Structure formats: C-alpha cells, structure tokens
Amino acid sequence: MGELLSRAYPALDWLSRRFPRAMESHGVGVPFVPDAAAHTRLTAGAGYGALPILFNAPMMILGGLGVATQGGVSPGVNVLWGEQAWAFSDEAITDLLSKGLWLDARAASILIERGFGRHIGIKPGRWLDRESALYALERFMHSHTGVRRGFNASVNLAPRLLTFEAVAGAETWTEIVDCMNRRLGAGLCVFNNAKGGRVAVTAYNLANNGIAYRNWYLGFQRQTLVHRLVGALAGRSVPVMAEGAPHALTIEQRLDADRAVVVINGWPDPIAAGSMRVNIPGAKRVRESVLIAPLRAPRRIPARTSRSGNGLAVMPGADMPYLGMWVLRAG
C-alpha cells in the first residue's frame, strides 16, 4: 500500500494545487431536492425500493456521452427525470420551464398532472408496458438530430413507454415504431413555450430509481443526438462536450477567470491521439494541456486546437489510457 500511495502522490498533489475547493462545476444542470422521497406518489403495493429518489441517472448518461454536468440549476439547460418532478415547487418548475429543459416520459406526465402541460409541447396518449407491447425502435426523423433520417436505435429494453404526439409548433426529432414497423408515436419532441424556454420530452423513462438508464442503448448516434439536443436547449449557455469516444467523462470547473476542463477515459480501450474532440464554448486558447495516467506523474502533452463556433475544439496529442485524465486550462 505504501508503494501504491507513493506512486499516486505526484498526481494527487498536482491535482490538489490545480483545483482549489472554491472551484465550481459548470454544465447541464441536474436539480435535486433532498427530501424528494417525501413528495413522491406510490402505487398500491409498492415496496421500499420505490421510495428512494436518486439523481445519478442524468449524470451517468450525460457523463457517459461526454457532456459536462453540474449539481443544481443551470442558467442554460437542465434535466428533470422521473419522480423528482413531484418534489419541486410550482415556482421552481416555472423557473425550469423558462430555460432549456429535458424531461423524460415520467417527469412529463407528472408536470401534465400538475397543470404545466401547455408548456411542454406534447399531446399525451397511454403508457405501454414491455410485457404487453411490441415497441422496438426509435427512428431518427429530423436533421436536427445530426444522424441520418431513418436510422433506428433500439428501445427494446425500456420497461415502459409513453405514447404522445407533438403539439402544433413543436418539432418531432424521433418516433417510436414497433417490430412490425408500425408507428406508435413520437419519440423525442422539442417545443418553444410561452415562458421563453425550450423543452424536450422523450417517450421513455430515463430515471427509474437509477436503473432504467442501463437499458437505453448508448452509441455514437445517441451521443450525437444528445449533443445536438443539449446544444438546442442551451441557447447561449452551451456546456463543454466531448465527442468521438465512449464514456469520456467530461467536467468543467471555474473560479473567477480560471477555467479548467477535465476528461477521464472511462472505457478500457485507450483513446487514440486525435480521435476525440472536446468542444469548449467561449474559449480562445488553451493555456495548459496535461495528461495523468494511472499511478504516473502528470506530463504535458500537445493539444491540437481549431475554431468551433464561438469557442475551440481541442484534441489530445497523445493516447489516453484507461482511467487516464486529460486536464486543460482554457482562456
């Protein structure tokens, strides 16, 4: 153990000096109410397992897809999934609806029940259960997804789906079809509401007490879809996002003018030099690029930069091993 700690110390010491406690995370907001379980509605016969309300699913999904997140409400785009939609006050929901907001099917149905339906852009139908329904695929239907029209992604393992259609003025990005190629309804809708916000609703549940997200097949097409969706919802407050690599956990932290971006390779295969692109909105230059391999001292590596919108696209100039950490200082 002493040898292990000795080998890890240089990297840990470097990180402690580069990231003071006062730095704050920035990204897609994941709001959370500590006593959310006290507000949930249980069905008859529900066990204790239905009571805990977790908020790890958004961070697991977005983190795995390379999207930076933060705990609490973001001024740009936020995620509200599952039973947590019961826990927020009407004032808090109204505030979230005035920004970019991504709702899963359960959260959308709760907001409709609470009287916010006119602000989310869907006409709800009925719930379909896996054991009694034939839903099979989510079909990409809009150029805004960034994926070719007609591409199919599986929803076979989703425990439940909500059938719905977009209201007039809303965009249908994807649709749900069954195994006989029959359309069942919209899969993802995006709507500009009267409160000045932009709301997206998916037909499936993404936060079933932190379990259902494992049944949403994640691939490069869904990574592209989520990046495009987050960008569309965020307006001018687009978060840092990494593309071209799976499970590239992306973190942004700030303190005054100091801005740090960290990408951790959470996939057993290395990320090859130049294969991953980290988009940093608002950045003009990279002041520091450091790679930390497990149990190795930090070392500087090249960072290949190019202009991307109002910021920079940055690619690592060296391979990133499993659990390797790439730290960028942007200005």
LOTOR-106064 format. One record per residue (C-alpha): x, y, z. Coordinates in Angstrom, 3 decimals, decimal comma. Layout:
LOTOR-106064
       xx       yy       zz
        X        Y        Z
...
This chain:
LOTOR-106064
       xx       yy       zz
    0,000    0,000    0,000
    2,840    2,391    0,774
    4,332    1,879   -2,679
    0,906    2,430   -4,292
    0,413    5,709   -2,434
    3,953    6,833   -3,260
    3,304    6,295   -6,960
   -0,047    8,093   -6,813
    1,159   11,049   -4,729
    2,671   13,237   -7,502
   -0,613   13,273   -9,448
   -2,760   13,774   -6,341
   -0,539   16,611   -5,135
   -0,658   18,286   -8,562
   -4,461   17,999   -8,707
   -4,891   19,425   -5,198
   -2,904   22,503   -6,185
   -4,631   22,969   -9,540
   -8,187   22,554   -8,205
   -8,867   24,573   -5,042
  -12,066   23,856   -3,138
  -13,611   27,127   -4,271
  -13,855   25,973   -7,906
  -17,407   25,208   -9,056
  -18,701   22,764  -11,661
  -20,473   24,039  -14,785
  -22,595   22,132  -17,276
  -26,075   20,721  -17,747
  -27,942   21,294  -14,504
  -29,210   18,316  -12,502
  -31,542   19,875   -9,896
  -32,239   17,848   -6,783
  -34,483   18,200   -3,746
  -33,014   16,383   -0,719
  -36,417   15,293    0,617
  -37,739   14,229   -2,807
  -38,897   10,867   -1,447
  -41,361   12,650    0,836
  -43,158   14,070   -2,204
  -43,368   11,023   -4,477
  -46,639    9,200   -5,236
  -46,548    5,447   -4,654
  -48,893    2,933   -6,246
  -50,734    0,379   -4,142
  -48,471   -2,468   -3,104
  -45,225   -0,595   -3,813
  -42,223   -1,670   -1,751
  -39,455    0,343   -0,145
  -37,401    0,140   -3,352
  -39,825    2,586   -5,000
  -39,288    5,212   -2,311
  -35,639    6,374   -2,719
  -35,361    9,079   -5,377
  -31,883    9,135   -6,900
  -30,408   11,700   -9,264
  -27,442    9,725  -10,577
  -29,076    8,672  -13,869
  -28,663   12,061  -15,650
  -25,018   12,252  -14,623
  -24,415    8,628  -15,660
  -25,995    9,094  -19,090
  -24,643   12,573  -19,819
  -21,251   11,710  -18,339
  -21,017    8,580  -20,471
  -21,840   10,656  -23,542
  -19,197   13,293  -22,806
  -21,465   16,118  -21,582
  -20,361   18,215  -18,597
  -22,898   18,408  -15,756
  -23,364   20,282  -12,506
  -25,433   19,670   -9,399
  -28,263   22,178   -9,047
  -29,958   24,505  -11,521
  -28,004   25,781  -14,528
  -28,902   29,082  -16,234
  -28,784   27,309  -19,614
  -30,190   23,776  -19,743
  -31,403   21,387  -17,045
  -32,529   17,778  -16,817
  -35,586   16,679  -14,840
  -36,289   12,948  -14,985
  -38,555   10,609  -13,097
  -40,330   11,027   -9,778
  -38,292   14,085   -8,815
  -40,803   16,167  -10,764
  -43,146   15,840   -7,759
  -40,623   17,395   -5,381
  -40,178   20,877   -6,857
  -42,471   23,777   -6,003
  -44,630   25,395   -8,683
  -42,262   28,373   -8,653
  -39,239   26,145   -9,210
  -40,953   24,278  -12,077
  -41,941   27,590  -13,678
  -38,323   28,728  -13,483
  -37,066   25,498  -15,076
  -39,636   25,808  -17,870
  -38,299   29,286  -18,699
  -34,881   27,774  -19,557
  -33,793   24,772  -21,562
  -35,336   21,640  -20,006
  -35,111   17,930  -20,886
  -37,935   15,793  -19,462
  -38,245   12,029  -19,594
  -41,692   10,453  -20,025
  -42,406   10,099  -16,305
  -41,436   13,671  -15,466
  -43,506   14,948  -18,402
  -46,576   13,010  -17,228
  -46,153   14,424  -13,697
  -45,904   18,002  -14,979
  -49,053   17,452  -17,029
  -50,840   16,176  -13,902
  -49,600   19,239  -12,007
  -51,075   21,616  -14,602
  -47,970   22,503  -16,652
  -48,926   20,502  -19,746
  -49,364   23,500  -22,052
  -45,709   24,420  -21,557
  -44,082   21,113  -22,621
  -45,401   20,669  -26,159
  -46,948   17,185  -26,254
  -50,386   15,575  -26,513
  -50,088   12,519  -24,231
  -51,561    9,139  -25,073
  -51,228    5,985  -22,981
  -48,470    4,069  -21,243
  -47,161    0,896  -22,871
  -45,514   -1,852  -20,806
  -42,740   -4,062  -22,120
  -44,537   -7,347  -21,438
  -47,692   -6,370  -23,321
  -46,486   -4,052  -26,105
  -44,446   -4,502  -29,285
  -42,406   -1,285  -29,259
  -38,939   -1,922  -30,642
  -37,169    1,029  -32,262
  -36,601    4,749  -32,005
  -36,353    6,109  -35,561
  -34,464    9,344  -36,228
  -36,643   11,664  -38,317
  -35,178   15,198  -38,224
  -31,964   16,747  -39,491
  -31,529   18,451  -36,102
  -30,574   15,063  -34,596
  -27,295   15,099  -36,544
  -27,973   11,490  -37,585
  -29,237   10,381  -40,977
  -33,011   10,243  -41,327
  -34,330    6,709  -40,919
  -31,587    5,440  -38,584
  -33,015    3,032  -35,997
  -31,885    2,764  -32,362
  -33,251    0,095  -30,027
  -35,730    0,742  -27,224
  -36,349   -2,978  -26,664
  -35,242   -2,956  -23,036
  -37,195    0,115  -21,938
  -39,612   -1,105  -19,205
  -42,308    1,420  -20,213
  -43,050    3,972  -22,936
  -45,478    6,870  -23,074
  -47,195    7,362  -26,416
  -47,602   11,010  -27,377
  -47,609   13,391  -30,333
  -46,184   16,877  -30,745
  -48,492   19,855  -30,486
  -48,643   22,413  -33,279
  -45,339   24,294  -33,446
  -43,280   21,556  -31,775
  -40,603   19,584  -33,613
  -40,608   15,782  -33,734
  -36,981   14,638  -33,781
  -37,575   10,889  -33,436
  -40,503    8,477  -33,452
  -41,246    5,082  -31,902
  -42,102    2,087  -34,109
  -42,953   -1,495  -33,225
  -41,436   -4,733  -34,506
  -43,908   -4,694  -37,424
  -42,655   -1,215  -38,451
  -45,885    0,427  -37,283
  -45,593    3,930  -35,862
  -46,678    4,206  -32,222
  -45,985    7,897  -31,631
  -43,260   10,472  -31,227
  -40,007    9,515  -29,506
  -38,492   12,961  -28,884
  -40,183   16,341  -29,260
  -38,750   19,842  -28,824
  -41,005   22,813  -28,095
  -40,558   26,569  -27,613
  -43,038   27,573  -24,912
  -44,652   30,874  -23,965
  -42,339   31,300  -20,978
  -39,311   31,737  -23,239
  -37,978   28,253  -22,556
  -37,284   25,296  -24,818
  -38,482   21,891  -23,605
  -37,621   18,410  -24,871
  -39,659   15,311  -23,970
  -38,626   11,683  -24,539
  -41,096    8,786  -24,754
  -39,178    6,557  -22,332
  -38,199    6,762  -18,685
  -34,538    7,552  -18,099
  -34,561    7,565  -14,289
  -36,223    4,502  -12,834
  -34,503    4,896   -9,475
  -31,182    4,961  -11,282
  -31,732    1,665  -13,124
  -33,547    2,306  -16,398
  -30,678    4,265  -17,965
  -28,789    0,976  -18,310
  -31,485   -0,158  -20,727
  -31,059    2,827  -23,060
  -28,553    1,691  -25,647
  -25,777    4,260  -25,793
  -23,804    4,548  -29,030
  -22,233    7,209  -31,172
  -25,574    8,001  -32,818
  -27,221    8,640  -29,471
  -24,167   10,613  -28,404
  -24,662   12,822  -31,458
  -28,386   13,106  -30,730
  -27,824   14,132  -27,105
  -25,106   16,650  -28,039
  -27,400   18,239  -30,615
  -30,307   18,230  -28,165
  -28,307   19,817  -25,348
  -26,996   22,450  -27,760
  -30,517   23,232  -28,988
  -31,871   23,572  -25,448
  -28,947   25,524  -24,008
  -29,175   28,660  -26,139
  -26,038   30,698  -25,479
  -25,014   28,629  -22,428
  -23,775   25,515  -24,217
  -21,770   23,233  -21,888
  -18,416   21,625  -22,639
  -18,890   18,361  -24,549
  -16,509   15,632  -25,752
  -17,277   13,595  -28,868
  -15,669   10,712  -30,736
  -15,007    8,499  -27,693
  -17,286    6,417  -25,440
  -17,520    7,035  -21,695
  -15,332   10,128  -21,819
  -16,440   11,661  -18,519
  -16,234   15,429  -19,007
  -16,006   18,003  -16,209
  -15,716   21,780  -16,302
  -14,782   23,816  -13,229
  -14,398   27,568  -12,860
  -13,126   30,073  -10,342
  -13,258   33,713  -11,473
  -11,292   33,784  -14,762
   -9,729   30,365  -14,149
  -11,391   27,702  -16,289
  -10,430   24,020  -16,204
  -11,759   21,142  -18,316
  -11,095   17,527  -17,357
  -11,798   14,437  -19,465
  -11,465   10,964  -17,919
  -11,345    7,867  -20,121
  -13,846    5,502  -18,513
  -13,581    2,867  -21,253
  -10,981    0,033  -21,097
   -9,646    0,846  -24,572
   -7,290    3,810  -24,903
   -8,494    6,954  -26,638
   -6,149    7,383  -29,581
   -4,448   10,720  -30,102
   -6,571   12,969  -32,294
   -9,663   10,718  -32,185
  -11,580   12,640  -29,511
  -12,708   16,243  -29,831
  -13,559   18,410  -26,820
  -15,699   21,427  -27,664
  -15,167   24,348  -25,264
  -17,600   27,221  -25,974
  -16,210   30,696  -25,383
  -12,565   29,557  -25,181
   -9,938   31,469  -27,159
   -6,824   29,499  -26,294
   -5,546   26,523  -24,319
   -3,018   27,590  -21,700
   -2,168   24,138  -20,377
   -2,607   20,523  -21,507
   -1,628   17,787  -19,049
   -2,166   14,023  -19,133
   -2,270   11,940  -15,949
   -2,029    8,178  -16,482
   -2,905    5,926  -13,516
   -0,089    5,883  -10,958
    2,041    8,150  -13,147
    3,239   11,691  -12,647
    1,464   14,407  -14,698
    3,075   15,217  -18,051
    2,399   17,907  -20,606
    1,054   16,778  -23,982
    0,236   18,718  -27,159
   -3,310   19,982  -27,656
   -4,493   20,370  -31,241
   -6,927   23,261  -31,442
   -9,277   24,638  -34,088
  -12,088   27,166  -34,052
  -15,568   25,770  -33,334
  -18,439   28,236  -33,288
  -17,615   30,842  -30,644
  -15,048   28,616  -28,958
  -12,424   25,955  -29,509
  -12,370   22,291  -30,493
   -9,437   20,574  -28,796
   -7,963   17,116  -29,493
   -5,340   15,310  -27,380
   -1,901   14,938  -28,911
   -1,233   11,632  -27,103
   -3,108    8,408  -26,382
   -5,236    8,427  -23,220
   -5,109    5,108  -21,322
   -7,989    3,588  -19,379
   -8,755    5,868  -16,404
   -6,335    8,399  -17,805
   -7,163   12,041  -17,077
   -6,632   14,926  -19,506
   -6,609   18,360  -17,870
   -6,985   21,525  -19,938
   -6,740   25,131  -18,784
   -8,707   27,323  -21,163
   -8,796   31,081  -21,501
